[in-house]
Amino acid sequence: MAHDYSWQKIFEYNKIFDHDFDINPYILTSKQIKNACQDFKNTSEKEVRILCKQDSRENRPNIFTMIR
């Protein structure tokens, strides 16, 4: 999926892999997404509105299937 690279960068930049989701959810802000993707050239790789659009489970970036 086109957004997989961007979401990988977002998770690494914000250290989401280290978060314990059993304790509480991780609140991710648009500012955090923008900061993580600021060096990307293509709009589709860094635009929060586009990255967060997920119409169905099949449209989710692969990284979301790694977290239960």
Backbone torsions as a table, in degrees:
resi	resn	phi	psi	omega
1	MET	NA	147.9	-174.3
2	ALA	-63.2	-30.6	-175.3
3	HIS	-90.9	-0.8	-177.2
4	ASP	-59.2	-43.3	-179.5
5	TYR	-63.0	-44.3	-179.9
6	SER	-62.3	-45.5	-178.6
7	TRP	-67.7	-34.1	175.4
8	GLN	-60.2	-45.6	179.2
9	LYS	-63.6	-41.4	179.0
10	ILE	-61.9	-45.6	-179.6
11	PHE	-64.3	-42.5	179.8
12	GLU	-68.0	-46.0	-177.6
13	TYR	-60.2	-39.6	-177.2
14	ASN	-96.3	4.5	178.4
15	LYS	54.8	41.4	-178.6
16	ILE	-70.3	-29.2	178.8
17	PHE	-62.7	-25.7	-179.8
18	ASP	-85.1	-8.4	-176.4
19	HIS	-76.6	141.4	177.8
20	ASP	-95.2	100.9	-178.0
21	PHE	-72.1	-12.7	176.1
22	ASP	-72.7	-23.7	-179.9
23	ILE	-86.5	-48.3	178.2
24	ASN	-163.8	164.4	178.2
25	PRO	-73.3	162.9	176.2
26	TYR	-99.7	120.7	178.5
27	ILE	-90.7	116.6	-178.2
28	LEU	-109.9	123.5	-178.1
29	THR	-95.2	161.8	177.5
30	SER	-63.8	-32.9	178.5
31	LYS	-64.0	-40.5	177.6
32	GLN	-64.3	-39.3	178.1
33	ILE	-64.9	-46.0	179.7
34	LYS	-61.4	-42.0	179.2
35	ASN	-63.0	-40.5	-178.8
36	ALA	-68.6	-30.8	-174.1
37	CYS	-106.9	12.8	-173.5
38	GLN	-62.9	-24.9	-178.1
39	ASP	-88.1	-6.7	-179.9
40	PHE	-72.5	147.8	-178.0
41	LYS	-89.1	-45.7	-175.4
42	ASN	-76.3	137.7	179.7
43	THR	-58.8	-41.2	-177.6
44	SER	-66.4	-18.4	179.0
45	GLU	-87.6	-15.1	-173.8
46	LYS	-131.5	-8.9	-178.3
47	GLU	-78.7	118.8	-175.3
48	VAL	-57.3	-44.4	-178.8
49	ARG	-57.5	-42.2	-179.0
50	ILE	-74.2	-42.6	-178.9
51	LEU	-63.8	-33.8	-175.0
52	CYS	-88.4	-6.1	179.4
53	LYS	-76.0	115.3	178.9
54	GLN	-140.5	100.1	-174.8
55	ASP	-76.0	-26.3	-179.4
56	SER	-151.9	170.1	178.9
57	ARG	-60.4	-33.1	-179.4
58	GLU	-68.6	-22.3	-179.2
59	ASN	-89.9	-1.3	179.8
60	ARG	-68.8	143.0	171.9
61	PRO	-62.3	150.9	-176.3
62	ASN	-55.7	-31.0	-175.9
63	ILE	-62.3	-28.3	-179.6
64	PHE	-74.8	-17.8	177.4
65	THR	-83.2	-12.0	180.0
66	MET	-81.0	-20.0	-178.0
67	ILE	-103.9	131.4	-179.3
68	ARG	-84.2	NA	NA
